Every structure is written in C-alpha cells, then in structure tokens.
Amino acid sequence: MSTIEESLRAISERVKSHSSTMATEEAVKTAVVLPFLRSLGYDVFDPTEVVPEFTADAVGKKGEKVDYAIKIDNEIRILIECKPISVSLDKKHLDQLYRYFSVTNAKFAILTRLRTR
C-alpha cells in the first residue's frame, strides 16, 4: 500500500509525462483528479461518496452540474470543478463554481486546472 506522498508523486510524474495528452476535461479528471481523490482515501467507485456530475441548479439556471461532489456523512461537503489544461482560469470560472457552492451545503469548493512547468 502506498502512502499519500508516494501517490502524489506518481500523479505529479504523470502530469509531467502526459500533460500534452490531457487536453480535455475528461482526461484531467481520469488521469489526475480521480487518482488524487483515491489517494486521499475516497472511494471514487462509490457514487454515494464521490458523486460525478452532481446537479447544483442555481436560481435561473437549470441543469448546472459540478464535476464531482464528495459526500461525508451523507451530506455534500466538497465540490470539484475541473478544467482542461488548455483553459486559462478567470472570473467566469470562479463565478461558475460559486453558483454551485451557494446552492449546496459544501464547505469547500475546488477549481482545478493543470499547469506544467
């Protein structure tokens, strides 16, 4: 069994080695976000714990979905919105995440975008 540090190192190496192939949001979610959540101890294959495409409708906006919602004690506590490596984050992405955050009981909201050096 690997430690969190070893898992994070492996994820980091994956990003360095394969960043050119992580041009889509799905690639980032599969290659980075899910392994990261798994290394933190979440069961990424249990949709009652890690909920993919969680509906977080805001007033006037229907069908809004955050990439992942993590449930702790059967309550939504963490939201994760992923963006592909090609996207430069700006205010519209923060606004999107805030809309999701404001209509849930989440305590944390995470906006991801890979950056290579």
C-alpha positions in Angstrom: 0.0 0.0 0.0 1.4 3.4 -0.9 1.5 6.5 1.2 -0.2 9.7 0.2 3.2 11.2 -0.6 4.0 8.4 -3.0 0.6 8.7 -4.6 1.0 12.4 -5.1 4.5 11.9 -6.5 3.1 9.4 -9.0 0.3 11.8 -10.0 2.9 14.6 -10.4 5.0 12.5 -12.7 2.0 11.5 -14.7 1.2 15.2 -15.3 4.8 16.0 -16.3 4.9 13.0 -18.7 1.5 13.2 -20.2 0.4 16.8 -20.0 0.3 17.1 -23.8 -2.4 14.4 -23.9 -4.5 15.9 -21.2 -6.1 18.5 -23.4 -9.7 17.6 -22.3 -11.5 17.9 -19.1 -12.2 14.2 -19.1 -8.5 13.4 -19.4 -7.7 15.6 -16.4 -10.5 14.0 -14.4 -9.4 10.5 -15.2 -5.6 10.9 -15.0 -5.3 13.3 -12.2 -8.4 14.2 -10.1 -9.7 10.6 -9.5 -6.3 9.3 -8.6 -5.9 12.3 -6.3 -9.2 11.7 -4.5 -8.4 8.0 -4.2 -5.0 8.8 -2.6 -6.9 10.9 0.0 -9.0 7.8 0.9 -12.2 8.4 -1.1 -13.8 5.5 -2.9 -14.0 7.0 -6.4 -16.1 4.0 -7.5 -18.8 4.6 -4.9 -21.3 7.1 -6.4 -22.8 7.6 -2.9 -19.4 9.0 -1.8 -17.9 10.6 -4.9 -20.8 11.8 -7.0 -19.9 12.6 -10.6 -21.9 15.3 -12.5 -23.7 16.4 -9.4 -26.7 18.7 -10.2 -26.3 22.0 -8.5 -29.0 24.2 -10.0 -28.9 27.8 -9.1 -31.8 30.3 -9.4 -32.5 30.8 -13.0 -30.0 28.2 -14.1 -31.2 24.6 -14.6 -29.1 21.6 -15.4 -26.0 23.0 -13.8 -23.6 20.2 -12.9 -20.4 20.3 -10.9 -17.9 17.6 -12.0 -17.7 15.9 -8.6 -19.4 16.3 -5.2 -17.9 14.5 -2.3 -20.3 13.3 0.4 -19.3 13.0 4.0 -21.9 11.6 6.4 -24.3 11.6 3.5 -24.0 15.4 3.1 -22.3 17.2 0.2 -19.2 18.7 1.7 -16.7 19.2 -1.2 -17.3 20.3 -4.8 -14.7 19.9 -7.5 -14.9 21.6 -10.9 -12.3 20.5 -13.4 -11.0 22.4 -16.4 -8.7 21.1 -19.2 -5.0 22.1 -19.3 -5.7 24.4 -22.3 -8.0 26.7 -20.3 -6.8 29.9 -18.5 -8.9 30.3 -15.4 -10.7 33.6 -15.0 -13.6 35.2 -13.2 -16.3 33.3 -15.1 -14.9 30.0 -13.8 -14.9 31.3 -10.3 -18.4 32.6 -10.8 -19.5 29.1 -12.0 -18.0 27.4 -9.0 -19.5 29.9 -6.7 -23.0 29.2 -8.1 -22.6 25.5 -7.4 -21.2 26.3 -3.9 -24.0 28.6 -3.0 -26.8 26.1 -3.6 -25.2 23.2 -1.6 -24.0 22.5 1.9 -20.5 22.2 0.7 -17.7 23.5 3.0 -15.0 23.5 0.3 -15.1 24.2 -3.4 -12.1 23.3 -5.6 -11.4 24.6 -9.1 -8.8 22.6 -10.9 -6.6 23.2 -13.9 -3.3 21.6 -14.6 -0.2 23.7 -15.0 3.0 22.3 -16.3 6.4 23.9 -15.9 
